[in-house]
C-alpha cells in the first residue's frame, strides 16, 4: 500500500444485500476443520478453528483464525514454517522451474548494470543507485559528468555481511551543492529506515544514525548546512501499535548534529503552527530563494494541503505559515518558479487542469487556468531553472510538455524517441532541463537527458542489453466492456506469433487502488514468461486513475466492487477472444491488488486456474487494527461507520470465502517483515481457503523471512519469487514439461 513520497454507475453492497450474520454455526465450523484435514497433504499442521465473532451494525462477522494475528506464538510460527517449507519444496519439484530460474538470471544479467534514482547537483555531479550484473543489491554511487569515473559512496552489502540480514537503501537525497548526501537504510524489508549523512568527498559519515526517518522527505538549506526530514514518533513501551504512523514530524537538524540538535517544526496532531490531523504526514521543502513550503498528506490520497513561509522565519521560531490550498482543492502536484506557484487540480475538472498565480496571496479558486481540462489526463509537474515540465496521458501513452516562465507563455510538446511512459528524475530548480526514465511495453527503460533547447539524448547511464528491444514481442491495446457498460483499458503483451486458439497460458495482472495507474513498463523477466509460450495482460480497472479522478472514485470504498468486476470482464474478454481459456488463465496482484485478485476469485472461481495474491490486503475488516490500517481509511473506509464497514466487508477476501466451493489453485506470497500489510492477511486467508475449497487444488503459502512488502528486496529474492510464480502458473495450467516431480 502506498506511502507519501499518489462517476460512473457503481454496484453497491448495501445492508440489504448482506446476510444478518456471517457467523458459521458450530457444526459448520467442525465441517470446515474436517475438510481441511482431508484436503491438505499429510504431515502438514492444520489450523484449528477458534472463532472470534464480532458484531457491526447488526451483522455478526466470524473470525475463525484470529489467533494467527500473533505470528510469534509458537503454534502459529510452527504452522507458518511448516507451510512455507512445504511450498518451497513443492515449487522446487515443478519440472522446468530450475531452468526457468537460470533463464531469468541470464536475462537480468544481460545488461552490465541496472541504474535507478538519478539526481543531479551543481558541479555536474550525478548521484544514482547501481546494481552490477553479478550483484544482489543496489549501491549508492556518484560521478562528475556523464563520462566521469564512478565512485561508490555506500554499499548495503557490507551491512548484510556484518549482520547476516539483507539491507537496502530506501531513499537518498544529495544536498544542492553536492557536498553531502542523506540516505535511509533498512533491514530485511522492514522499511524502518535509519538516516545516515555522508560527506561526498570522503564518504565518511557525519553525525550519528537517526532512527525512524521513514520515507525521506528530505530538503536542504540553501547553504547545505541544515537538513529537513520526516520522522515517525517514538512509541512508548506498551503503546498500541496503531500509533506507529500517527503524530509524525517534520524536523530540522544541522548536518553532523547529535540527536539533541533535532528540532520539530511541525507535528501531526498539533494545532499550532498548523492544525494537522494526527493521522497525516507533514513535510517541508526549502526553495532556492529561501522560501519554505509545507505539504501535508494523509499517506494514501494523491491530494495534499500546502502552506508557505520562509526558512529564516522557521529557524527563528516564527514561521507564520500562509495557506496555499487545502486537500479539498484537489491538488495532486505543485511546483514553484520564481514568485509563481503552479498546480494540477481535479477541482471542477476530473481529468485535471493546470492553474497558476502569484505565490503571495494565492487563491486556487481565482487562479488562472493555464491548461484546461481535456480528454487527456494531466499528471505530474516539476520546475527546472528554464521551464515548468508536465506529463499528459493520452490513452496509454504519456506525452511531455514544457511551459516557459514568461507571463502568457503557451505549453509546447516535447517530442520523445519512445512512445510509452516516463518518470521525471534529475530535476533541480537551479539547473536547466531534466532527466527522463523512458520505456514502453516492448522497449527497455533508458535514461534520457532533456536540455533547455528541447533536445533529447540518451545519457548512457543505463547500460543497454541484448534483450532491450525484442523484435518478437508486441503489445495489443483494447477496451473491454464491463458489467455496467464502462470501457476498461487492457494491455496484452505477447509474442507476435501467439495463436488465438485459447491455449496460451495467460497471466492477468492488476492493482487499481489509490488512483495508481498501470503505465507501460518493460520487464526483462517477462521475456522468460513469453518464451515459455505465455501471454501477459495488464488491466486498469476502476480504482486506478487512467481516466482521471472519477475513474478512481468509481473503484473506492462502497464502489470497490467495480474494481474486481472490471477485472473479471477483462478475464472474460481474454477467454472470448481466444487468447486463453479458464484452465489456462491465472490472475496476479499485490498489496491492494490482493483485494482485486482475491475478490475476483471469490466471485468467479470457475474463471481461473490459478491465483497469486502477493503481500495481499485480504482481511479488510481487521485492517484498521494495524499500524498501517488507519492511514488507509481515506481509500477504503472505516469499520467505525456503517457504510465503511459494509464496504470493507464486501472487499474482504477472508470473509467472502465460502465452504464447499471449488476454488482455483492459490499461491500466497508474503514477506514476514512486511510493515504495510501484516503477514497474517496471507496466513489467515490461506488457512480459510484450505478449509473451504472443494477442488482439491493446492494452496501454497510462500513466505520470505528476510523480506517485507518488497521494498529493498535483493535481486535473488526478486528472481526467486518470479520463477516460483511463473512455474506455479505453468504447472497449474497444465503445460507440458511443467508437471510436479515425485517427492524424494
C-alpha positions in Angstrom: 0.0 0.0 0.0 1.3 3.4 -0.8 3.1 5.9 1.4 3.8 9.6 0.9 6.9 10.3 -1.3 -0.2 9.3 -5.4 -18.7 9.0 -11.6 -19.9 6.0 -13.4 -22.7 4.0 -12.1 -21.5 1.7 -9.4 -22.9 -1.6 -8.0 -23.1 -1.2 -4.2 -23.1 -3.8 -1.5 -25.8 -2.4 0.8 -27.0 -3.7 4.2 -30.0 -5.4 2.4 -27.5 -7.3 0.3 -25.7 -8.9 3.3 -27.0 -11.7 5.5 -27.8 -10.7 9.1 -25.0 -12.9 10.2 -21.8 -14.3 8.8 -21.1 -16.5 11.8 -20.9 -20.2 10.9 -22.8 -22.5 13.2 -20.7 -24.8 15.3 -21.4 -27.8 13.1 -20.2 -25.9 10.0 -17.0 -24.9 11.8 -16.4 -28.5 12.6 -17.0 -29.5 9.0 -14.6 -26.8 7.8 -11.9 -28.2 10.1 -12.6 -31.7 8.8 -12.4 -30.5 5.2 -9.0 -29.0 5.9 -7.8 -32.3 7.3 -8.8 -34.2 4.1 -7.6 -31.6 1.6 -4.1 -30.8 2.9 -1.1 -33.0 2.1 -0.4 -35.4 5.0 2.1 -34.2 7.7 1.2 -30.5 7.4 -0.3 -28.9 10.5 -4.0 -28.0 10.2 -5.1 -24.6 11.5 -7.5 -25.2 14.4 -10.8 -23.2 14.3 -11.1 -20.9 17.3 -13.8 -18.5 16.3 -13.9 -14.9 17.5 -17.2 -13.3 16.5 -17.7 -9.5 16.2 -20.9 -7.7 15.5 -21.0 -4.5 13.5 -24.3 -2.7 12.9 -26.4 -5.8 13.3 -24.1 -8.1 11.2 -22.0 -10.7 13.1 -18.7 -11.5 11.4 -16.8 -14.6 12.3 -13.0 -14.8 12.5 -12.0 -18.5 12.9 -8.3 -17.8 12.8 -7.9 -14.6 14.8 -5.1 -16.2 16.8 -3.0 -16.2 13.7 -2.5 -12.4 14.2 0.1 -13.3 16.8 2.7 -14.6 14.3 5.2 -15.2 17.0 3.0 -17.5 19.0 4.7 -21.0 18.9 1.7 -22.7 17.3 1.3 -20.1 14.7 5.0 -19.8 14.0 5.2 -23.6 13.6 2.3 -23.6 11.1 3.9 -20.8 9.1 7.3 -22.5 9.0 5.8 -25.9 8.0 3.7 -24.5 5.2 6.5 -22.2 4.0 8.8 -25.2 3.8 6.2 -27.3 2.1 5.7 -24.5 -0.5 9.4 -24.2 -1.2 9.8 -28.0 -1.6 6.8 -28.2 -3.9 7.9 -25.4 -6.1 11.3 -26.9 -6.5 9.7 -30.1 -7.8 8.0 -28.4 -10.7 9.6 -29.5 -13.9 11.3 -26.6 -15.7 11.4 -24.4 -12.6 15.2 -24.7 -12.2 15.9 -24.0 -15.9 13.4 -21.0 -15.7 15.3 -19.6 -12.7 18.6 -19.8 -14.7 17.0 -18.1 -17.7 15.7 -15.3 -15.6 19.2 -14.8 -14.2 20.7 -14.7 -17.7 18.2 -12.2 -19.0 18.6 -9.9 -16.0 22.4 -10.1 -16.1 22.5 -9.5 -19.9 22.8 -5.7 -19.2 26.0 -4.9 -17.3 24.2 -3.0 -14.7 20.8 -1.6 -13.6 20.7 2.1 -12.7 18.0 3.9 -10.8 17.1 7.1 -8.9 19.4 9.5 -10.6 19.9 13.0 -9.1 21.8 16.0 -10.5 23.7 18.6 -8.4 25.8 21.7 -9.0 29.2 20.9 -10.4 27.8 18.4 -13.0 27.5 15.8 -10.2 25.3 12.7 -10.9 24.2 10.6 -8.0 22.4 7.3 -8.6 21.9 3.7 -7.4 23.6 1.0 -9.3 23.5 -2.8 -9.2 26.0 -4.7 -11.3 25.0 -7.7 -13.3 26.5 -10.1 -10.7 25.5 -8.1 -7.7 22.5 -8.6 -5.4 21.7 -5.1 -4.1 21.9 -1.5 -5.3 24.7 0.7 -4.2 24.8 4.5 -4.0 27.3 5.9 -6.5 28.5 9.3 -7.7 30.4 10.6 -10.7 31.3 14.0 -12.1 29.9 14.4 -15.6 28.2 11.6 -17.6 31.5 10.2 -18.6 33.2 10.6 -15.3 34.7 7.9 -13.1 32.1 6.1 -10.9 32.7 6.1 -7.2 30.7 4.0 -4.6 29.5 6.1 -1.6 27.6 3.4 0.2 27.2 -0.4 -0.2 24.4 -2.0 1.9 26.0 -5.4 1.3 28.6 -4.5 3.9 25.8 -4.5 6.5 24.5 -7.8 5.3 28.0 -9.3 5.7 28.1 -8.0 9.2 24.6 -9.0 10.3 23.5 -11.8 8.0 20.4 -9.8 7.2 19.8 -8.1 3.8 19.9 -4.3 4.0 18.7 -1.8 1.4 18.8 1.9 0.6 15.2 3.0 0.8 15.8 6.6 -0.2 18.6 9.2 -0.6 19.0 12.9 -1.3 22.1 14.9 -2.1 22.5 18.5 -1.0 22.1 21.0 -3.8 25.9 21.8 -3.7 26.7 18.1 -3.8 28.8 18.2 -0.5 26.6 15.9 1.4 24.1 13.1 0.8 21.5 11.7 3.2 20.2 8.2 2.8 17.8 5.9 4.6 18.8 2.3 5.2 16.6 -0.6 6.5 17.0 -4.3 7.2 15.1 -7.3 6.0 12.4 -5.4 4.0 11.2 -3.7 7.2 11.3 -0.2 5.7 12.2 1.0 9.2 14.7 3.4 7.7 17.5 5.0 9.7 19.1 8.1 8.2 22.9 8.5 7.7 24.5 11.6 6.3 27.7 11.1 4.3 30.4 13.6 3.2 30.6 13.1 -0.6 34.3 14.0 -0.9 35.4 11.4 1.6 32.5 9.0 2.0 32.7 9.5 5.8 29.6 9.5 7.9 28.7 12.9 9.5 27.0 12.7 12.9 25.0 9.7 14.3 22.5 7.4 12.7 19.0 8.9 13.1 16.3 6.3 13.7 12.6 6.4 12.4 13.5 8.5 9.4 10.7 6.9 7.2 10.2 7.9 3.6 12.9 10.6 3.5 11.0 13.8 2.6 14.5 15.4 2.6 15.2 19.0 1.8 18.3 21.1 2.4 19.0 24.7 3.5 20.5 26.9 0.7 24.0 26.6 2.3 23.7 22.8 2.7 24.3 23.1 6.5 20.7 22.2 7.6 18.8 19.1 6.7 15.0 18.9 6.8 13.4 15.4 7.1 10.3 13.5 8.1 10.3 11.3 11.2 7.9 8.9 12.9 7.2 9.3 16.6 8.9 7.1 19.2 6.2 4.7 20.6 6.4 4.2 24.3 6.6 0.7 25.6 3.1 -0.8 25.8 1.6 1.9 23.5 -0.8 0.5 20.8 0.9 -0.4 17.5 -1.7 1.6 15.7 0.1 4.7 16.8 3.2 4.0 14.7 2.2 6.2 11.8 0.4 8.9 13.9 1.8 12.1 15.2 4.8 12.1 12.8 7.0 15.1 12.5 8.8 17.4 10.1 12.2 18.1 11.6 15.4 20.0 11.0 18.9 19.4 12.3 22.4 20.7 11.4 24.5 18.3 9.3 26.5 16.2 11.7 24.4 17.3 14.6 23.6 15.0 17.5 20.1 13.7 18.4 19.6 16.6 20.8 20.1 19.1 17.9 16.9 17.9 16.2 14.1 20.5 16.2 10.5 19.6 15.5 9.0 22.2 13.2 5.6 20.6 12.5 3.9 17.7 14.3 0.7 15.9 13.2 -1.9 16.1 15.9 -0.8 19.6 17.0 -3.0 22.7 16.4 -0.1 25.1 16.0 1.6 26.5 14.0 -0.6 24.5 11.5 -3.6 22.3 12.5 -2.6 18.8 11.2 -4.7 15.7 11.9 -2.7 13.1 13.9 -3.1 10.6 11.1 -1.5 12.8 8.4 2.2 13.4 7.5 4.0 16.8 7.3 6.9 17.6 5.0 8.9 20.8 4.5 10.8 21.9 1.3 13.2 24.8 1.2 13.3 26.6 -2.2 16.4 28.2 -3.7 15.3 31.7 -2.8 14.9 30.8 0.9 11.1 30.3 0.9 9.7 27.3 2.6 6.8 25.1 1.5 4.9 22.8 3.9 3.0 19.9 2.5 0.6 17.7 4.5 -0.9 14.5 3.1 -2.8 11.5 4.5 -0.5 8.9 3.1 -2.8 7.3 0.5 -4.7 10.1 -1.2 -3.0 11.8 -4.1 -4.3 15.2 -2.9 -2.5 17.3 -0.3 -2.5 20.6 1.5 0.2 23.3 1.3 1.4 26.4 3.1 4.3 28.8 2.5 6.7 30.7 4.7 10.5 31.4 4.8 13.4 29.4 6.1 14.6 32.4 8.1 11.2 32.5 9.9 11.2 28.8 10.5 14.7 28.9 12.1 13.7 31.9 14.2 10.7 30.1 15.5 8.2 32.5 13.9 7.0 30.7 10.7 3.7 32.5 10.2 2.5 29.9 7.6 0.2 31.1 4.9 -2.1 28.6 3.3 -1.8 27.9 -0.5 -4.6 25.4 -0.7 -6.3 22.6 1.2 -6.7 18.9 0.4 -10.3 19.6 -0.7 -9.0 21.7 -3.5 -8.0 18.6 -5.3 -4.3 19.4 -6.0 -2.1 16.4 -6.7 1.0 18.1 -7.9 2.6 21.6 -7.5 5.7 23.5 -8.4 7.1 26.9 -7.7 9.1 29.0 -10.2 10.2 32.4 -9.0 7.3 34.2 -7.4 4.7 32.0 -9.1 3.0 28.7 -8.0 1.6 26.1 -10.4 -0.8 23.2 -9.5 -2.7 20.4 -11.2 -6.1 20.0 -9.8 -9.3 18.0 -10.4 -11.5 20.6 -8.8 -14.2 21.1 -11.4 -12.0 19.1 -13.8 -12.0 15.3 -13.3 -9.2 14.8 -15.9 -7.3 17.7 -14.3 -6.3 21.2 -15.3 -3.2 23.3 -14.7 -3.6 26.5 -12.8 -1.1 29.2 -11.7 -0.7 32.5 -10.0 1.5 34.6 -7.7 2.7 32.8 -4.6 1.7 35.7 -2.3 -2.0 35.8 -1.8 -2.5 32.7 -4.0 -6.2 31.6 -4.2 -6.8 28.5 -6.2 -10.4 29.4 -6.8 -9.2 32.6 -8.6 -6.1 31.2 -10.2 -5.7 31.4 -13.9 -6.3 28.2 -15.9 -3.1 27.7 -18.0 -4.0 24.2 -19.4 -7.8 23.5 -19.4 -9.3 20.0 -18.9 -9.5 17.8 -22.0 -10.0 14.2 -22.9 -6.4 13.6 -21.9 -5.3 13.3 -18.3 -2.8 15.8 -16.8 -0.2 14.3 -14.4 2.8 15.4 -12.5 4.6 18.7 -12.9 8.1 19.8 -11.9 10.0 23.0 -12.1 13.5 23.3 -13.5 15.5 26.5 -13.9 14.3 27.0 -17.5 10.7 25.9 -17.5 7.9 24.0 -16.0 7.5 20.5 -17.3 4.5 18.2 -17.0 3.2 15.0 -18.4 -0.2 14.3 -20.1 -1.6 10.7 -20.5 -3.1 10.3 -24.0 -4.6 6.8 -24.0 -1.9 4.5 -22.7 0.9 6.8 -23.9 2.5 9.7 -21.9 3.4 12.9 -23.6 5.8 15.6 -22.3 5.1 19.3 -22.3 7.0 22.4 -21.1 5.8 25.8 -20.2 8.2 28.7 -20.1 8.4 31.1 -17.2 7.3 34.2 -19.1 3.8 35.5 -18.4 1.4 34.3 -21.2 3.7 31.5 -22.4 2.0 28.6 -24.1 2.8 24.9 -23.3 4.8 23.2 -26.0 5.0 19.4 -26.6 8.5 17.9 -26.4 8.9 15.1 -28.9 10.2 11.9 -27.4 12.1 9.0 -29.0 9.8 6.3 -27.4 6.0 6.2 -27.2 5.3 4.8 -23.8 5.7 6.1 -20.3 8.3 8.0 -18.3 9.1 9.4 -14.9 11.0 12.6 -14.1 14.4 12.4 -12.4 17.4 14.6 -12.1 15.1 17.7 -11.5 16.7 20.6 -9.7 15.2 24.1 -9.6 18.6 25.7 -10.1 19.5 23.6 -13.2 18.0 23.7 -16.7 16.4 20.7 -18.2 15.9 17.3 -16.5 16.3 13.6 -16.9 13.6 11.1 -18.1 13.2 7.4 -17.4 11.6 6.4 -20.7 10.2 2.9 -21.6 7.3 1.0 -23.1 5.9 -2.4 -23.0 8.5 -3.5 -25.6 11.4 -1.1 -25.1 13.6 -1.3 -22.1 14.0 1.6 -19.8 16.7 4.1 -20.7 17.7 7.4 -19.0 17.4 10.4 -21.3 18.6 14.0 -20.9 16.3 16.8 -21.9 18.2 20.0 -22.5 16.7 23.5 -22.2 16.6 23.8 -26.0 14.2 20.8 -26.2 16.8 18.3 -27.5 16.6 14.8 -26.1 19.6 12.4 -25.9 20.4 9.1 -24.2 22.7 9.7 -21.2 24.1 6.2 -21.4 23.8 5.9 -17.6 21.6 2.8 -18.0 23.7 0.2 -20.0 21.9 -1.4 -22.9 21.4 -5.1 -23.1 20.7 -7.6 -25.9 17.0 -8.0 -24.8 16.1 -4.3 -24.7 14.1 -4.3 -27.9 12.8 -7.9 -28.5 11.6 -8.0 -32.1 9.3 -10.9 -31.5 7.2 -9.1 -28.8 4.4 -6.7 -29.3 1.5 -5.2 -27.3 -2.2 -5.0 -28.2 -4.3 -2.3 -26.6 -8.0 -2.9 -26.3 -11.1 -1.5 -24.5 -13.2 -4.1 -22.6 -16.9 -3.6 -21.8 -17.5 -4.1 -18.1 -20.6 -5.3 -16.2 -22.3 -1.9 -16.4 -21.0 -0.7 -19.8 -17.9 1.1 -18.6 -14.9 0.7 -21.0 -11.9 -0.7 -19.3 -8.4 -0.4 -20.8 -6.5 -3.7 -21.2 -2.9 -4.1 -22.5 -2.0 -7.5 -23.8 1.8 -8.2 -24.2 2.5 -11.3 -26.3 4.7 -12.9 -28.9 3.9 -11.7 -32.4 3.0 -15.3 -33.4 0.9 -16.1 -30.4 -2.0 -18.2 -31.7 -5.6 -17.2 -30.8 -6.6 -20.8 -30.1 -7.5 -20.5 -26.4 -4.4 -22.5 -25.4 -2.0 -19.8 -24.3 -1.1 -19.8 -20.6 -2.0 -16.3 -19.6 -1.4 -14.1 -16.5 -3.8 -11.2 -16.0 -2.3 -8.6 -13.7 -3.8 -5.6 -11.9 -3.7 -3.2 -9.0 -6.5 -0.5 -9.2 -6.3 1.4 -5.9 -5.3 4.9 -4.7 -5.7 6.2 -8.2 -2.5 4.5 -9.3 -2.4 3.7 -13.0 -0.5 0.8 -14.6 1.5 2.5 -17.3 3.6 0.8 -20.0 6.7 -0.7 -18.4 9.4 -3.1 -19.6 10.2 -6.2 -17.7 13.2 -8.3 -18.6 11.8 -11.2 -16.6 8.5 -11.0 -18.5 10.5 -12.2 -21.6 11.1 -15.5 -19.9 7.3 -15.9 -19.5 6.7 -15.1 -23.1 9.5 -17.5 -24.2 7.6 -20.2 -22.3 4.6 -19.5 -24.5 2.8 -17.2 -22.1 0.7 -14.1 -22.6 0.8 -11.3 -20.1 -2.1 -8.9 -19.8 -2.4 -5.7 -17.6 -5.7 -4.1 -16.7 -6.6 -0.7 -15.4 -9.9 -1.2 -13.7 -11.8 1.5 -11.8 -9.8 2.4 -8.7 -6.9 3.4 -10.9 -6.9 6.9 -12.4 -6.3 6.0 -16.1 -9.2 8.3 -17.0 -8.8 10.8 -14.1 -10.4 11.3 -10.7 -13.8 9.9 -11.5 -12.3 6.6 -12.5 -10.5 6.4 -9.2 -13.6 7.3 -7.2 -15.7 4.7 -9.0 -13.5 1.9 -7.5 -13.1 3.2 -4.0 -14.9 2.3 -0.7 -18.5 1.5 -1.5 -17.8 1.4 -5.2 -14.9 -1.0 -4.8 -16.8 -4.0 -6.4 -16.4 -2.2 -9.7 -12.7 -2.9 -9.4 -12.9 -6.7 -9.4 -15.9 -6.8 -11.8 -13.9 -4.7 -14.3 -11.1 -7.2 -13.8 -13.4 -10.2 -14.3 -14.7 -8.5 -17.5 -11.1 -8.4 -18.8 -10.6 -12.1 -18.0 -13.8 -12.9 -19.8 -12.6 -10.9 -22.8 -9.3 -12.8 -22.9 -11.3 -16.1 -23.0 -13.9 -14.9 -25.5 -11.2 -13.6 -27.9 -9.4 -17.0 -27.5 -6.2 -15.6 -26.0 -6.7 -18.2 -23.4 -9.3 -20.3 -21.6 -10.2 -20.6 -17.9 -8.0 -23.7 -17.5 -5.0 -21.7 -18.8 -5.8 -18.3 -17.0 -4.1 -17.0 -13.9 -4.5 -13.7 -12.0 -1.8 -11.9 -10.1 -2.0 -8.8 -7.9 0.0 -7.4 -5.0 -0.7 -5.4 -1.9 -4.1 -3.6 -2.5 -4.1 -5.7 -5.7 -4.8 -8.6 -3.3 -8.3 -7.2 -3.0 -8.6 -7.3 -6.8 -7.5 -10.9 -7.3 -8.9 -12.3 -4.1 -12.4 -11.0 -4.7 -12.2 -12.0 -8.4 -11.5 -15.5 -7.2 -14.4 -15.4 -4.7 -16.9 -14.1 -7.3 -15.8 -16.2 -10.2 -13.8 -19.2 -9.0 -14.7 -21.1 -12.3 -12.9 -18.5 -14.4 -9.3 -19.1 -13.2 -6.8 -21.9 -12.9 -4.5 -20.1 -10.5 -4.5 -17.1 -8.3 -1.4 -15.3 -6.9 -2.1 -12.7 -4.1 1.3 -11.2 -3.3 1.6 -9.4 0.1 -2.1 -9.1 -0.3 -4.6 -7.0 1.6 -7.0 -9.8 2.3 -8.7 -9.2 5.7 -10.0 -5.7 5.3 -12.3 -5.8 8.3 -9.3 -6.1 10.6 -7.0 -3.8 8.6 -7.9 -0.8 10.8 -6.4 -2.5 13.9 -2.9 -2.5 12.3 -0.4 0.4 12.3 -0.9 1.0 8.6 -4.7 0.4 8.6 -5.6 3.9 10.0 -3.7 5.8 7.3 -5.6 3.7 4.7 -9.0 4.7 5.9 -9.3 7.5 3.2 -9.1 4.9 0.5 -11.0 2.0 1.8 -13.2 3.4 4.6 -13.6 2.8 8.4 -15.3 0.0 10.2 -16.4 2.5 12.7 -19.1 3.7 10.4 -21.8 1.5 8.8 -21.1 2.5 5.2 -17.4 1.9 5.9 -17.9 -1.4 7.5 -20.2 -2.6 4.7 -17.6 -1.6 2.1 -14.7 -3.3 3.9 -16.7 -6.5 4.4 -17.6 -6.6 0.8 -13.9 -6.3 -0.3 -12.5 -8.7 2.3 -11.4 -11.9 0.7 -11.0 -13.7 4.0 -14.7 -13.1 4.8 -16.0 -13.9 1.4 -14.5 -17.4 1.0 -17.3 -19.9 1.2 -17.2 -23.6 2.2 -17.6 -26.3 -0.5 -16.6 -24.1 -3.4 -14.2 -25.4 -6.0 -11.5 -22.7 -5.8 -8.6 -22.4 -8.2 -5.1 -23.3 -7.1 -3.7 -20.4 -4.9 -0.1 -19.4 -4.1 0.1 -16.8 -1.4 3.4 -14.9 -1.2 4.5 -12.6 1.6 7.5 -11.2 3.4 7.2 -11.9 7.1 8.7 -8.4 8.0 6.0 -6.5 6.0 5.3 -3.2 7.6 2.4 -2.2 5.3 0.2 -5.4 5.1 0.5 -7.7 8.1 1.6 -11.2 7.1 -1.5 -12.6 8.8 -3.6 -11.4 5.9 -1.9 -14.2 4.0 -1.8 -16.9 6.7 -5.4 -16.4 7.8 -6.8 -16.4 4.3 -4.7 -19.3 3.3 -6.0 -21.3 6.2 -9.5 -20.3 5.3 -9.2 -21.4 1.7 -7.6 -24.7 2.7 -10.6 -25.4 4.9 -13.2 -24.3 2.4 -12.0 -25.4 -1.0 -13.6 -28.5 -2.5 -11.4 -28.5 -5.6 -8.5 -30.5 -4.2 -6.1 -28.0 -5.8 -3.0 -26.9 -4.0 -2.9 -23.9 -1.6 0.7 -22.8 -1.1 2.0 -20.3 1.4 5.3 -18.9 0.2 6.9 -16.9 3.0 10.2 -15.0 2.9 11.6 -14.5 6.4 14.2 -11.9 5.2 11.7 -9.7 3.3 8.8 -7.3 3.8 6.5 -5.6 1.3 9.0 -5.9 -1.5 10.9 -2.6 -0.8 14.6 -3.4 -0.7 14.4 -7.0 -1.9 17.6 -8.3 -3.3 17.9 -9.4 -7.0 18.0 -13.0 -5.8 14.8 -12.6 -3.8 13.0 -11.0 -6.7 14.1 -13.6 -9.3 13.4 -16.5 -6.9 9.8 -15.3 -6.4 9.3 -14.6 -10.1 10.5 -18.1 -11.0 8.1 -19.5 -8.5 5.1 -17.5 -9.8 5.7 -18.4 -13.4 6.4 -22.1 -12.6 3.4 -22.4 -10.4 1.1 -21.0 -13.2 2.6 -23.2 -15.9 2.2 -26.2 -13.6 -1.4 -25.3 -12.7 -2.4 -24.5 -16.3 -1.3 -28.0 -17.4 1.6 -27.0 -19.7 3.6 -30.0 -20.8 7.0 -30.2 -19.1 5.8 -28.4 -16.0 4.4 -31.3 -14.1 5.2 -32.0 -10.5 8.0 -34.5 -10.0 7.5 -37.2 -7.3 8.6 -36.3 -3.8 12.1 -37.6 -2.9 
